[in-house]
Amino acid sequence: MAGFVDTSEFRNGLKILWEDKPYVIEYFQHVKPGKGSSFTRTKIRSLLDGRVLEPTLKSGDKVGTPDIESKDMQYLYVQDGDYYFMDKRNFEQTFLSKEGLGEAVNFLKENLDVEILFWNGKAINVSVPNSVDLKVTKCDPGVRGDTVSGALKPATMETGFTVNVPLFINEGDVLKIDTRDGGKYLTRVSTAG
């Protein structure tokens, strides 16, 4: 364990130990009621399985900070349901299961630079960039003259992920996809051809 942190030091993104497991604080609010002692409402997400908890802590309570190490790595390949990554400095490899990746699995393509979190020497979580460029592998063609403003159609990306895109997008186009909040179309990077 790396140490302890008081509720007054809470901030979004802070990694804490809760019930001997690593979590990240997604939201917190210090509350000072008219009567009684102050407390802190928190929303925390498990770094192991993505589970979300909303514990309430008394003001002044201390929680542990996990011994977490972050490494910049590169995604290599998938084999038997395990996704392999390489440390670009020393070429050491590690892997995460599909379950351990969560939604990040939708955005992984070969040679993508990612950040891997290690807890007690074991890879537990991956952070992908805020946006990635992915090629459209399957998509219905846009119909000429179909110009309904804001109309969308599904498109399957090279990772197998499906995202809603504007009608003018075609197979072979490369799109910039926002990886936050489940993945959304941002813009077309290049056209097929």
TAJO-V497382 format. One record per residue. N is the residue number from 1. D_LAST is the distance of its C-alpha to the last C-alpha in Angstrom with 2 decimals. Layout:
<<N/D_LAST> <N/D_LAST>>
This chain:
<<1/53.83> <2/52.98> <3/55.40> <4/56.07> <5/54.87> <6/56.87> <7/55.54> <8/55.98> <9/53.26> <10/50.63> <11/47.21> <12/43.83> <13/41.98> <14/45.29> <15/45.50> <16/48.83> <17/50.68> <18/51.71> <19/53.73> <20/52.90> <21/49.13> <22/46.54> <23/45.27> <24/43.48> <25/44.94> <26/42.53> <27/45.19> <28/48.87> <29/51.57> <30/55.06> <31/57.59> <32/61.14> <33/63.08> <34/66.35> <35/68.33> <36/67.67> <37/65.63> <38/62.08> <39/59.16> <40/55.41> <41/52.96> <42/49.89> <43/46.68> <44/45.57> <45/42.71> <46/43.24> <47/41.15> <48/41.83> <49/40.87> <50/39.73> <51/42.95> <52/44.09> <53/47.78> <54/49.72> <55/52.93> <56/55.53> <57/57.35> <58/60.60> <59/60.55> <60/61.25> <61/59.99> <62/58.27> <63/55.36> <64/54.19> <65/51.10> <66/49.19> <67/48.66> <68/44.86> <69/42.78> <70/39.18> <71/36.92> <72/33.44> <73/31.60> <74/28.20> <75/26.90> <76/26.70> <77/26.56> <78/28.27> <79/31.01> <80/33.54> <81/32.82> <82/33.33> <83/30.74> <84/31.34> <85/31.21> <86/32.24> <87/34.28> <88/32.59> <89/36.02> <90/37.98> <91/35.38> <92/37.44> <93/35.66> <94/36.44> <95/35.14> <96/35.21> <97/35.33> <98/32.91> <99/35.82> <100/36.38> <101/32.85> <102/33.00> <103/29.94> <104/28.46> <105/27.32> <106/24.56> <107/22.90> <108/23.50> <109/20.74> <110/21.63> <111/22.92> <112/23.30> <113/26.46> <114/29.02> <115/32.74> <116/35.07> <117/38.57> <118/41.41> <119/44.75> <120/47.64> <121/45.32> <122/43.03> <123/39.41> <124/39.59> <125/36.62> <126/33.15> <127/31.72> <128/27.97> <129/26.63> <130/26.76> <131/22.97> <132/20.16> <133/16.36> <134/15.15> <135/12.01> <136/12.31> <137/13.14> <138/14.95> <139/15.26> <140/16.66> <141/14.65> <142/15.97> <143/18.66> <144/18.77> <145/21.89> <146/22.27> <147/22.84> <148/25.51> <149/25.80> <150/25.26> <151/24.13> <152/22.28> <153/20.81> <154/20.57> <155/17.43> <156/17.82> <157/16.57> <158/16.23> <159/19.97> <160/21.00> <161/21.91> <162/21.51> <163/21.22> <164/21.55> <165/18.77> <166/18.65> <167/17.78> <168/14.66> <169/12.75> <170/10.37> <171/9.73> <172/7.28> <173/8.20> <174/10.58> <175/13.97> <176/17.27> <177/19.99> <178/23.70> <179/25.58> <180/28.95> <181/30.58> <182/28.51> <183/24.96> <184/23.54> <185/20.25> <186/20.48> <187/17.32> <188/13.54> <189/12.68> <190/8.96> <191/6.36> <192/3.73> <193/0.00>>
